[in-house]
Amino acid sequence: MSWNAPPPIFEGEDERELKLRYARLLAAHPERAGQIGYDVFPGPENYGRALQAQVWQHDPIVRAELERLQDAGEADVLLPTKEQFAKEVLDTGRAAGDPKDKVAAFKLHAEVMGYMPKAGVNVNVDNRSQTIKVLRVPAYGSSDAFRSRLKEQQTKLIANARSSNS
């Protein structure tokens, strides 16, 4: 069973009538677009078919019925898609004469498309505060002294890390 394939239609079912019912329910409740399939195909035995019915949103029969309902005024509200709304806002901004109206329309377009971060949202913020310790490397002297200082520093760092994790 593929989720992007239309649902199987069993013997005794009229596919066109099911699609028209789907379109009427979608026109009446556009906010429930993902759940309309469960109304068309009720019951737990039809969950797979209900999920597959979502591809009917793009079916020509469903689209034609939605347009007919909209023209007849029988549909409550047929909400545009995000891209349709963004295009309408962008066209409005381009046609606006006042620069303030243009800026407002372009700002709304950027917010709708997700180009601007929402206020109060921090993305990729690293709040870890770590102390960085630098070991001064002697320019002269024996390497044994350097190794002993390095070993002493490493044991202190390990001890501090263990005590801060507890």
N, C-alpha and C positions, 0 to 999 in steps of 0.2 A: 504494500500500500504506500503510495507516494503522496506527500502532503501538498504538492503543487499540482496534482492531477484532480480533475473533477470527481465528485463522489459517484460511486456506482449506483445505477438505477435498476431496481429489481422489477420483476414481472408484475404487472398490475399498477405500476406507478407511472404517472405522466410527468416526464422531465420538464416540459414547458410549464405545466401548472406549478410544479415545485419551484421553478425559477421565478415565476410571476409572484408566488407567495413570498419568496425570499425578497424580491424587489419591494413589495408592499410593506413588509416588515422593516426593511432597511430604510425606506422613505419615512416611515412613522417614527423610527427610533434610530437615527444615524449614530448616536453616541454608543450604541450597542453593536456596532458593525461586526465585531469579532465573536459575538454570541448569538447572532441571528440563526446560524446553522443549527444550534441546539433547539430552536423553536420549530424549525422546518423538519428536523430529524430528531424527535424526542426519544428519550430513553437511553439507558446505559449501553444497550446493544448497538446503538447508532452513534456513539461518540466519535468514532473514526470518520464516519460520513459527515457528521456535523462539522468537524475540523476541516475536512476537505471542501465543504461548501463555501468556505471563504474565498475560493478562487472565482466564485460566481460574481463577485463584485465587479469584475472586469469583463464579464460575459456580455455579448451584444444584446441578447434578449433582456437581461437585467438592466443594462444601461438604457435601452429604449423605453422600458417600462418606467424607470426612474424619471427620465425626461418627460414622458407623458404625464406622470403624476405631478411633476413640478409645474408643467404648463397648465394643467387643469386646476392647480392650487390645492391638490389633495395631500401633498407632502408637507409635513410641518416645516422642516428646515433641512435642506440638503447642504451640509457643510462642505466647503471646498477643502481640497487637500492642502497640506502645508505649502507645497510648491505653487499651487494655484493662488493661494492667498499672498504668498511672497511676491509672485509676479504681478498681481494686481496692485500691491503696495508700491512696488518698484515703478510700474507704469504711472501711478499717481504722482510719485515723486518726480519723475522725469517731466510730467506735464505741468507741474506746479510752477506758478510764476514767482511767488514769494520765496526768497532764499530760506526763510525760517521753515516754511512748509516743506521745502525740499529736504532740508536737514532732518526734520522730524520723520518724514517718510523713509528716508534712507536709514535712519537710526532704527526705526521699527523693522525694516527689511533685514537689517543686520541681526537684530535680536531674534526674529523669527527663524532665520536660517542658522542661528547659533554661532555667528561670527564674533559676537561680543559676550564676554562672560557676565553672568548675572551678579548683581551686587551681593557681597557677603559670601561669595563662594571662592575658596582658595584652592587652586589647582597646583599640584606638584610643589607643595610647600614642605620644606624639610625643617622640622622644629627640633631636631636633635642638637643638643649642645655638647660638644666634645672638646676636651682640653687636649691640645696638641703639644707634646713635649719634644723638644729638640735637643739632641745630644751634640755637644760641641766636640768636634774632632780635633785632637791636637795636631798641630803642624809638625811637631817634632817629638821626640821621646820614644820610649819603647812601645811596641805593639802589645806587650803583655799588660801594661797599665791600661791601655785602651780596652782590651778585652775584659779586664776585671771591672772597669767602670760600666761597660756595656752589659755585662752579666748582672751587676748590681742594679742597674736601671731596669732591666727586663724583669727581674724578680719583684721590684717595687711596683712596676706597672701591672704585673699579673696579680699581685696581692691587692692592689687598689681595685682592679676590675672584679675580683672575686668578692671583695667587701661591698662594692656598690651594687652587685647583682643580688646579694642576699637580702 
